[in-house]
Amino acid sequence: MRRIEPDVWAGLAMLLVCVGVGAPTLLGVTETWVPLPVWSALFAGLMLACLGAVVWEEDKKKAAWVCYAAAVVLGWLTVLTAPRAGWLPILLVFTATLSAYVAPRWAGPVVIALNTAVIAVTAGLAGADPTGIGLGALLYLLIQTAAVLSSVAIIREQRLRRELAEAHVELRAASVILADTARAHERLRIARELHDLMGHQLTALTLELEVARHHEGAAARTHIERADGVARNLLRDVRTTVGQLRADAPDLRESLDALVRDIPGLDVGISIDDVSLSEEVTLTLIRAVQEIVTNTIRHAGATSLRISIENTPGQAVKLTSVDDGRGSPELRLGNGLRGLRERIDAIGGDVRLDGSDGFRVTATVPAR
């Protein structure tokens, strides 16, 4: 079950407040300056426009901006046509607050100023004296300003948290790759040392013993042949060790556990079969998981991410990841997902992306 974020609960609470302040007028308790069905249509249009602005804020910026502009105008009409509706100007506080999420930065102060003017006019239409008009306008001006500034602060904190989580993942990935690279370089150095020093010396020893075997003396010949066998076996072992040092890959489980450990705001679970991979495939999977986690933090709005790596028939390994975020039915590949696909393609693998329910990545790569 997908967890509802605090800002979603806040939006639902604000929606209930808006319906609450409009309910008396909808029920005909408060007088309106237009027929009640017309005012009800204005109020419903305001709610729908706000909902559209919120829903399309992530994926359709222009549509969200149009909805927000319509919500602002409908808010003015709703308040002006029911000047004696008491707390109805709270609707304008809501539209001002929404500017922090869906509108350009300059729109907030403009909307606050225009909303305050509308509130002042509404108070005048309701018969308030100049002092009451001024105090009411000032009160709502301060409420709107505080609400917008609070929303801006919340958005900034969320952005900084995402950036911190992304930096955390990138730093962990860099550390993992650097450690694996250092280990690979050390293995190659040892392999070269074994080959250059012991390999050459043992080869020379074998040649010397081969020559000595042709000298006279049966007893000496027996021992020399035994020494020759030992030297040849040792040379074979050295070559085998060199090959293993060159072929061993970094530990995938250890590397991925280090990569996803303690990511702020995202619970990552990893399941890995007992897979045997080359170094190139292992490093590709590490980079793929890094991009999946970063993409989830940056775009999905998810709280949980599950990643599995499992063996499949035909000497292949399948990586599957799925989050509980908002998904994206219309996939648009950014640089990160393009890079992920290019990395997998480069080693002969295949990637499938699905944003219909959360966001799912399925990649199949050769084990060797």
PyMOL commands that set and color helices and strands:
alter all, ss='L'
color gray80, all
select helices_A, chain A and resi 6-26+36-55+61-80+90-102+107-125+130-212+218-247+252-260+279-300+335-346
alter helices_A, ss='H'
color red, helices_A
select strands_A, chain A and resi 267-272+304-312+316-323+350-354+360-366
alter strands_A, ss='S'
color yellow, strands_A
deselect
rebuild
show_as cartoon
